[in-house]
Amino acid sequence: MPAKNPEITATTAHLLRILGGRIRAQRKSLKLNATVAAEAAGMSRVTWYRIEKGEPAVTMGAWINAVTVVGLTLDIPEAETTGADRRGWIPARIRLADYPELEKLAWHVRGAEVLSAREAMDIYERNQRHLDLDAMTPEEAQLLDALRAAFGHARSTP
């Protein structure tokens, strides 16, 4: 019985489907049927099929074996991730050094190099009047937009 699919983000699901599709396309270009490819990778045909579909519950070892059998690498070009970019993505830990405006606003947080997403949003909200939107990097603006989408915001932008 196959393992239950873990909870993953839409971006991760999209990337797994891309990789599975690339594996399938490469297998077909090599004129290999799924059974032969699966045997060469040391897995069942069903597992091979699940990889080509992009199912996340398949072990990483099986994914690597499949990639190796068809002679691919794990690079996925940026152009293929359209719609799966980092807009709306929030890191689990936010490094202050990566977000200059947040770092300025968080002057009072002594000894902290990283913040949780909630802590970052609270600092942006509390110190909104001091926030220089024009000085923000595009990455920091994306972070703030993602935080606002995730947590909402009580105050309007200055």
Secondary structure, DSSP 4 states (H G I P E B T S, - for coil): -PPPPPP--HHHHHHHHHHHHHHHHHHHHTT--HHHHHHHHTS-HHHHHHHHHT-TTS-HHHHHHHHHHTT--S---GGGGTT-SSTT---SEEEGGG-HHHHHHTTTSTT-SEEEHHHHHHHHHHTGGG--GGG--HHHHHHHHHHHHHH--SSPP-
